[in-house]
Amino acid sequence: MSLPIRKNGSGSMIEKLKYAAIQQRRLYGSSHREALVLMLDSSGSMANRDCNGISRFEAARNAIGRFIAACNPAISLVGLATFNDSVTKYIEPTSNYGLMISSLTEFPYGNTFMYSAIINVCKELGEYETSVKRVVLLSDGWSNDHHYGIGDAISRAKASGVILDTIAFGDTADVESLRRLAVETGGVFRDVPLSAELLARTYQQLEVRVRGLLENRSKR
């Protein structure tokens, strides 16, 4: 089964976004080398204000903002997904980055249905015809998803050709599961303490790594 995914609060199911994905492919064709979705845990624990005086969610939002600012819209289509009991916000990968950070205004609540969220996002990314399809996922907790398990999420990512880069944020994160998601899909895992500065640096390092990989591909 698929969990509901709300696109900018619309309450639509992710399967109903196929038309938008098709339009994106027609518009961009093969001119972009990467389709990337930044996935952010928005469960209740992300509201904890134990990250240099701000909430975990705010620290992640700021770090993601700097990541997006460093991306190249001529190379990367960037999207955004937040998740708790469902995918609460989904913005399809686009070269118009202006909408991303301004949309991250929600207050974290609920559970962490991480594997369902990964499956839904990977289904969408599988529709893109870019040479690289990637997710950068941050979570500060353990998945209490009773719909799917980690094996289901990994299988879906592989079937869709999606690489999962994962960030375990803080000492309550499920380090081993997040590491496994990355390792088994060819991605990178990072374990980051509750520091806004270190989190921003981690996102920056991931962006530099991805940019280097894309530039190397373009030279082949």
VMD Tcl script that draws the C-alpha trace (Angstrom):
set ca {
  {0.00 0.00 0.00}
  {0.99 3.63 -0.42}
  {0.54 6.23 2.26}
  {-1.05 9.59 1.46}
  {1.30 12.26 0.21}
  {0.15 15.85 0.43}
  {1.52 18.07 -2.31}
  {1.69 21.57 -0.81}
  {-1.18 20.65 1.49}
  {-3.47 19.35 -1.25}
  {-3.97 15.88 0.27}
  {-3.36 14.13 -3.10}
  {-2.05 10.58 -3.31}
  {1.43 10.31 -4.79}
  {0.10 8.20 -7.66}
  {-1.93 11.22 -8.78}
  {1.30 13.15 -9.36}
  {2.27 11.05 -12.38}
  {1.05 13.71 -14.80}
  {3.29 16.31 -13.17}
  {6.26 13.95 -13.35}
  {5.61 13.32 -17.06}
  {5.43 17.06 -17.70}
  {8.75 17.53 -15.90}
  {10.38 14.89 -18.09}
  {9.00 16.48 -21.26}
  {10.16 19.91 -20.14}
  {13.67 19.00 -19.07}
  {14.41 15.93 -21.16}
  {18.02 14.86 -20.73}
  {19.49 18.35 -20.28}
  {19.74 17.87 -16.50}
  {22.04 15.19 -15.15}
  {20.52 14.78 -11.69}
  {17.09 14.56 -10.07}
  {17.46 14.97 -6.31}
  {14.95 14.98 -3.45}
  {15.89 16.30 -0.01}
  {13.89 14.24 2.51}
  {13.46 15.68 6.00}
  {12.02 13.98 9.07}
  {9.26 16.22 10.48}
  {8.16 13.95 13.35}
  {7.57 15.29 16.85}
  {11.14 14.91 18.09}
  {12.36 17.33 15.41}
  {10.66 20.11 17.40}
  {13.11 19.65 20.30}
  {15.06 22.86 20.84}
  {18.35 21.22 21.73}
  {20.42 22.24 18.72}
  {22.39 25.37 19.58}
  {19.25 27.07 20.89}
  {17.03 26.25 17.92}
  {14.93 23.22 17.05}
  {16.32 20.27 15.16}
  {13.90 21.07 12.34}
  {15.12 24.67 12.12}
  {18.74 23.52 12.06}
  {17.94 21.10 9.23}
  {15.97 23.73 7.32}
  {18.88 26.18 7.51}
  {21.37 23.53 6.39}
  {19.14 22.48 3.49}
  {18.84 26.12 2.45}
  {22.60 26.40 2.14}
  {22.74 23.10 0.26}
  {20.17 24.26 -2.29}
  {21.89 27.63 -2.71}
  {25.05 25.79 -3.78}
  {23.30 23.58 -6.35}
  {23.44 24.38 -10.05}
  {19.96 24.64 -11.63}
  {21.46 23.89 -15.03}
  {22.62 20.49 -13.75}
  {20.36 19.43 -10.89}
  {16.61 19.26 -10.50}
  {15.96 19.55 -6.76}
  {12.82 18.53 -4.89}
  {11.74 18.40 -1.29}
  {9.80 15.95 0.88}
  {8.96 16.07 4.58}
  {7.52 13.07 6.40}
  {6.06 11.95 9.70}
  {2.88 9.81 9.69}
  {2.82 10.40 5.92}
  {4.68 12.46 3.36}
  {3.38 15.82 4.54}
  {4.90 17.94 1.77}
  {6.20 17.02 -1.65}
  {7.68 19.37 -4.22}
  {8.74 17.65 -7.45}
  {12.37 18.09 -8.54}
  {12.66 21.38 -10.39}
  {15.27 23.90 -11.53}
  {13.29 26.68 -9.82}
  {14.76 26.49 -6.32}
  {13.03 29.55 -4.91}
  {10.02 27.66 -3.59}
  {11.91 25.15 -1.49}
  {12.96 26.79 1.74}
  {10.00 29.15 1.97}
  {7.76 26.07 2.02}
  {9.43 24.60 5.12}
  {7.16 26.30 7.62}
  {5.42 23.33 9.21}
  {5.61 22.40 12.90}
  {6.98 18.88 13.47}
  {4.55 16.33 14.92}
  {3.63 12.66 14.83}
  {5.54 9.47 14.11}
  {8.35 8.47 11.76}
  {7.01 6.41 8.84}
  {10.37 6.61 7.13}
  {10.25 3.51 4.94}
  {6.85 4.33 3.45}
  {8.11 7.82 2.68}
  {11.25 6.48 0.97}
  {9.17 4.09 -1.14}
  {6.80 6.84 -2.26}
  {9.57 9.29 -3.14}
  {11.61 6.65 -4.98}
  {8.56 5.74 -7.06}
  {8.38 9.36 -8.17}
  {12.12 9.68 -8.83}
  {11.98 6.53 -10.92}
  {9.96 8.48 -13.50}
  {12.84 10.87 -14.24}
  {15.24 10.24 -17.10}
  {18.31 11.88 -15.57}
  {21.53 9.89 -15.33}
  {21.57 10.28 -11.53}
  {18.59 9.95 -9.19}
  {19.36 10.67 -5.57}
  {17.75 11.18 -2.16}
  {19.44 12.96 0.75}
  {17.52 11.90 3.84}
  {17.81 13.19 7.41}
  {16.20 11.57 10.44}
  {16.71 11.94 14.19}
  {14.86 8.80 15.22}
  {13.74 5.27 14.50}
  {11.13 4.31 11.95}
  {7.90 3.10 13.60}
  {6.42 2.37 10.19}
  {4.03 -0.58 10.42}
  {3.38 -0.62 6.67}
  {6.88 -1.36 5.32}
  {10.30 -2.44 6.52}
  {13.84 -1.43 5.61}
  {14.14 -4.23 3.06}
  {11.10 -2.89 1.20}
  {12.61 0.61 1.09}
  {15.96 -0.64 -0.20}
  {14.32 -2.82 -2.85}
  {12.21 0.11 -4.07}
  {15.22 2.42 -4.24}
  {17.20 -0.13 -6.25}
  {14.28 -0.82 -8.60}
  {13.94 2.92 -9.25}
  {17.69 3.44 -9.66}
  {17.82 5.82 -6.68}
  {20.88 6.37 -4.50}
  {20.14 7.10 -0.83}
  {22.48 9.41 1.08}
  {21.47 9.37 4.75}
  {22.14 11.53 7.81}
  {21.61 10.30 11.36}
  {21.02 13.47 13.38}
  {21.66 13.20 17.11}
  {22.08 10.26 19.46}
  {18.45 9.12 19.18}
  {18.75 8.32 15.45}
  {18.71 4.73 14.17}
  {22.32 4.78 13.05}
  {22.53 1.20 11.79}
  {19.36 1.37 9.67}
  {20.32 4.70 8.15}
  {23.80 3.36 7.42}
  {22.32 0.27 5.77}
  {20.01 2.36 3.56}
  {23.03 4.24 2.24}
  {25.46 1.35 1.90}
  {23.05 -0.97 0.08}
  {22.03 1.68 -2.49}
  {25.49 3.07 -3.19}
  {25.06 6.20 -1.10}
  {26.93 7.95 1.69}
  {26.10 7.80 5.40}
  {26.88 10.53 7.92}
  {26.40 10.44 11.70}
  {26.03 14.03 12.97}
  {25.64 15.23 16.58}
  {23.06 17.84 17.54}
  {24.98 20.83 16.21}
  {23.56 23.28 13.68}
  {27.07 24.13 12.49}
  {28.14 20.51 12.00}
  {24.88 19.69 10.23}
  {25.33 22.59 7.81}
  {28.89 21.43 7.16}
  {27.69 17.89 6.48}
  {25.16 19.06 3.89}
  {27.85 21.20 2.31}
  {30.20 18.21 2.07}
  {27.46 16.12 0.47}
  {26.74 18.85 -2.08}
  {30.43 19.16 -2.98}
  {30.70 15.38 -3.35}
  {27.63 15.15 -5.57}
  {28.78 18.10 -7.70}
  {32.16 16.42 -8.18}
  {30.54 13.16 -9.26}
  {28.30 14.96 -11.75}
  {31.18 16.94 -13.20}
  {33.21 13.76 -13.62}
  {30.31 12.10 -15.41}
  {29.99 15.04 -17.81}
  {33.65 14.68 -18.84}
  {33.28 11.04 -19.88}
}
mol new
graphics top color blue
foreach p $ca { graphics top sphere $p radius 0.5 }
foreach p [lrange $ca 0 end-1] q [lrange $ca 1 end] { graphics top cylinder $p $q radius 0.2 }
display resetview
